[in-house]
Amino acid sequence: MDFPVLAAQPESPASAGAAETAVARAAAPPQNDPLWWRSAVIYQIYIRSFADGNGDGIGDLAGVRKHLGYLRDLGVDAIWFTPWYESPLADGGYDVADYRTINPAFGKLAEAEALIHEALQFGIRTIIDVVPNHISDQHPWFQQALAAAPGSPERERFWFRPGTGPDGDEMPTHWVSNFSGETWTRTTDRDGTPGEWYLHLFTPQQPDLNWNHPDVRAEHEAILKFWFDRGVAGVRIDSAALLVKDADLPEVPEHPGPGEHPNQDRDELHDIYRGWRAIADSYPGTRVLVGEIWLPDIDRFAMYLRPDELHTAFNFDFLARPWNARELRSSIDQTLAAHAPVNAPSTWVLSNHDVTRPVTRYGREDSSFAFVKKRVGTPTDLALGERRARAAALLTAALPGSLYIYQGDELGLPEVEDIPAGRLEDPMHFRSGGIDPGRDGCRVPLPWRGIRPPFGFSPAGASDEPWLPQPESWAHLTVEAEQSNPSSMLWLYRQALRIRRKNDGLGDGPLDWRDGPDDVLVFARGEHFVNVTNLSDAPIALPEHTAILLCSSPLEYGLLPPDSTAWLRTQH
């Protein structure tokens, strides 16, 4: 059926925009709020691609510090940095060589400390990344292990094993890498003969740690304290469900039951995170633990969020669903139901540094996401993708819990799919034999201003071009161009976050579904807010309302067009 319509007009974008920054600053949450993380808007910074402060073509801490005002005006509560540590960058920094040193390409430890405290002056907390499953093959521990003999204490921190077969030339297991290909690499002994094999669930440059070893546990607890002592408000835990392995190293069963997989979601993980939570809780304020947990079993996922373990975890199920009302509602319902028993807030995210950008993904015939399905040359309709990405931005911002925004999504950047082969760096691309386009396309440096590359990413006169090339067509997608354009994606995001912060019914709290047409998601938050997302192929009438707070697309003769979201103020 159609909704009845009351005459109502959207709030004036001009008047709202004029007051936007002042409202965002005035309504910033207090820094001593112990529950800040339950409703926080968290902005992900992939530091190599955010802003280049010294002109070498690589994003750095100086570039981030320069743009803290931009992040404040956007309306975020916290920033999450992907790894900024010393690293050979075999996997974009997720191969850490030293957790207590900043990668020289990004700056120095003193700059990181200054950034943490400067961000707080803008009302922005800092979350850092830790990668506990593995380290870099250049880490001193692994170099010591390679130099030591089989069976030595140095090797016990990792998974060194003899090979199988008559000459030991077959891998100890046939586990499949998260980056495609094999999970074992054979070493060479001092005399030049083939030696033991070592385990790596990702690239050979990322040897897996043995979490049964007390040194591994003690070192990571010390790393947490090191950064908490420097003022970080939280830690995002990479590949959080992969740390513990079955010490017998069995093959993966065809259909492993709960806790039966030899290298994923082992029950022993929970004791590790209870120890981490005790450390976090020993510091003043709330220092949050955020897990990157890809699990199809929602109930197993929720176990990590019990009161004495992680505070929150990324909800990848919603991100992976196609642009379909039934699919999205199912994900929302399952997610909220799984979090309810442990009283943990849900998290909502549309993309990150690993995932095809929404503007590109939502324009495809198959708008769902899965790493195994990524293929070079997949066509997309960018105009359709942009409409849906705008609608999805409002939909996710209205859902209960915390919201993550990946840098550049607020500008509507598309995936860059024509990077020259010689400039690609992502190991996922190379280990797939070129079938998988890899993740470089969502990591292209941000455009800030100007009409041609580097679009202000690097300072004027910089001699080096950005580490990944920016499309010439991005002139209309710069921050400078969008912040003065009321129809831009940046304008939409700023307005949405302003409304979200002002409205007590948004963020953490209940969601009440309302009746509506097929392929339309209608729900209420608080007493006077209703979200309407039209995923049908026809315009629809809006439910009764007193004002349109924000709309992702212009109304068509008073109707909400397809692939659009409206935020409404209601009487009750």
FENMO-V436691 format. One line per field, one symbol per residue. ss: DSSP state (H for helix, E for strand, C for the rest). phi: phi as a letter, one per 40 degrees, with the letter a starting at -180 (. if undefined). burial: b if it has 24 or more other ideal C-beta (glycine too) atoms within 12 Angstrom, else e. A space follows every 50 residues. Layout:
BEGIN
ss=???
phi=???
burial=???
END
This chain:
BEGIN
ss=CCCCCCCCCECCHHHHHHHHHHHHHHCCCCCCCCCHHHCCEEEEECHHHC CCCCCCCCCCHHHHHHCHHHHHHHCCCEEEECCCEEECCCCCCCCEEEEE EECCCCCCHHHHHHHHHHHHHCCCEEEEEECCCECCCCCHHHHHHHHCCC CCHHHHHECEECCECCCCCECCCCCECCCCCECEEEEECCCCCEEEEEEC CCCCCCCEECCCCHHHHHHHHHHHHHHHCCCCCEEEECCCCCCCCCCCCC CCCCCCCCCCCCCCCCCCHHHHHHHHHHHHHCCCCCCEEEECCCCCCHHH HHHCCCCCCCCEECCHHHHHCCCCHHHHHHHHHHHHHHHHCCCCCCEEEC CCCCCCCHHHHCCCCCCCCCHHHCCCCCCCCHHHHHHHHHHHHHHHHHCC CEEEEECCHHHCCCCCCCCCHHHCCCHHHHHCCCCCCCCHHHCCCCCCCC CCCCCCCCCCCCCCCCCCCCCHHHHHHCHHHHCCCCCCHHHHHHHHHHHH HHCCCCCCCCCEECCCCCCEEEEEECCCEEEEEECCCCCECCCCCCEEEE ECCCCECCEECCCEEEEEECCC
phi=.cccbbcabcccdccccccdcccccccdccccccbdccbcbbbcbcccbc accbgcgbdaccccdcbccccccchccabbccdbcdacgcbfgcbccacb bcddccibdccccccdccccccgbcbbbbbbccabccccddccccccccd gcdccccbbcaccbgdbgcbccbbdbccbggcbbbccbcdcgccbcbbca cbcdcbcccccccccccccccccdcdccccgccabcbcfccbdcbcccfc ccccbccdgcccbbfcccdccccccccccdccccgbbcbbccbcbccccc dcccbcdbbccaacbcccdccccacccccdcccccccccdcbfbccbbab aacbbdcddcccccdbccbadcccbcgccabcccccdcccccccdccccc hbbbbcdgcccgccccbbcddcbcbcccccccggcccgbcccbcdccbag badcfgcbcdgccbcdcbccccccdcbcddcccbbcccccdccccccccd ccccccgcicbbcbcacdgbbbabbgcbbbbbbcbcbacbcccdabacca acbccbfgbccdfabbbbcbca
burial=eebeeeebebbebeebbeebbebbeebbbeeeeebbbbbbbbbbbbbbbb bbbbebbbbbbbbbbbbbebbbbbbbbbbbbbbbbbbbbbbbbbbbbbbb bbbebbbebebbbebbebbbebbbbbbbbbbbbbbbbebebbeebbeeeb eeebbbbbbbbbeeeeeeeebbbebebbbbbbbbbbbeeeeeeebbbbbb bbbbbbbbbbbbbeebbebbbebbbbbbebbbbbbbbbbbbbbbbbeebe eeeeeeeeeebbbbbbeebbebbebbbebbeebeebbbbbbbbbbeebeb bbbbbbeebbbbbbbbbbbbbbbbbebbbebbbbbbebbeebebbbbbbb bbbbbbbbbbbbbbeebbbebeebeeebebebebbbbbbbbbbbbbbbbb bbbbbbbbbbbbbbbbbebeeeebbbbbbbbbeeebbbbbbbbbbbbbbe eebbbbbbeeebeeebbbbbbeebebbbbebbbeebebbbbbbbbbbbbb bbbebbbbbebeebebbeebbbbbbbeebbbbbbbbeebbbbbebebbbb bbbebeebbbbbbbbbbbbbee
END
